[in-house]
Amino acid sequence: MSDQSSLQELAIAIREKAALAGLRFVFAESCTSGLCAASVGSQPGISEFFCGSHVTYRNDSKAKWIGVSPETLKQVGPVSRQVAQQMAAGALSKTPEADIAIAITGHLGPQAPAGLDGLLFLGAAMRHESKINLACFEYVLPQAARAERQCLAAEKALHCLVRILELHQAATQVCHAESPFAVIGSEEIKALLPGSFNPVHQGHMEMLKHGSMEIEHDVHFELSVENVDKPDLCVTDCLERALPLCVQHDLVLTRAPTFLTKARLLGGVCFLVGVDTIARIAEAKYYSGEQSRDKALEELRELEVRFLVYGRTMDDSFSTSSDSELEFVELNSLSLPASLQSLCRGVNQTQFRRDVSSRDLR
């Protein structure tokens, strides 16, 4: 459970990280009634970074003060993903000097409507250059007295701000080549789910959950700002793709376009990948020939890299989004070099299957 000391620890972290990032922030608070602002405002010198808080407890205040749609409030209610995002977007719009807005809305009880007791939504809006990115995060608070739940809710909101400040710092360092990688969350990296996350979808989240149970260890998402056959990501692109990931999950940003460069940076990790990715790793055309490929695979083995391989719906060219006929392919259907096969463990479709692709969602 939460207490005032944990709020103060988060407030101290926010002051330090905001100073490092050089960013300003604003809150839009409903169920926390200004507790986020009070916690952060206790820090000396915080006025350089903390713009203020819109405490919009009632629907009318949400609509008139920060522009939440009355129609949305009527259709889905104030405790909803849509309202949390509109609160964050409205607070950022009303505060031009702010770079980040964190919004919070929820039912803390007692006597909450059915299905809403303890339900909490955090909205995040982040401005970088001319681009504004939005994200929303859902939580269900444990049973507790209202005052304790209010502290818990404020803790979630302050943690959200800490992670977003860390993301900005990490994206700046990695995209500007000041560091080869940066970690948001746990420094202990045992497994990675790499991807472009353009956009993030539910399949990514379910694969992460399944993989963590399979290997019995937490899994980090990994986003490389360099890619073998695509342009590098700029800070704005990196923030857009990583924002939905960085608050509730651990994340690694790298400048490592290949699995070998990832392994050299991070050691002998387990990669969660689709069968389409493993098929490409095996293709000599991505190297300077079979000899170069075999040397790379041998180094992966020496680094104790492993692959947990998920089946994918794809065509003959390993594309998961194509006008050609697609079929579901598992690891045991591929003809791989023995050196690569020995590093892989397959997940069959009875264990996990999600036919969704970021390309199809764009």
JOHU-V845275 format. One line per field, one symbol per residue. ss: DSSP state (a for helix, b for strand, c for the rest). burial: # if it has 9 or more other ideal C-beta (glycine too) atoms within 8 Angstrom, else .. Layout:
ss=???
burial=???
This chain:
ss=cccaaaaaaaaaaaaaaaaaacccbbbbbcccccaaaaaaaccccaaacbbbbbbcccaaaaaaaacccaaaaaaaccccaaaaaaaaaaaaaccccccbbbbbbbccccccccccccbbbbbbbbbbccbbbbbbbbbbcccccaaaaaaaaaaaaaaaaaaaaaaaaaaaaaacccccbbbbccccccbbbbcccccccaaaaaaaaaaaaaaccccbbbbbccccccccccaaaaaaaaaaaaccccbbbbccccaaaaaaaacccbbbbbaaaaaaaccaaacccaaaaaaaaaaaaacccbbbbbcbbbccccccccccccbbbcaaaccccaaaaccbbbbccccccccccaaaac
burial=.#...###.######.###.#.###############.##..#..#..###.####..#.###.####...##....###..##########.##..############..#...#############..#.#######.#..#.#.############################.....#####...#######.#.###..#####.###..#..##########.....#.##.##########.########..#####.##..########.#####....#....###.######.#.########.##..###.#...#.####..#.##.##..##.##....#.....#....
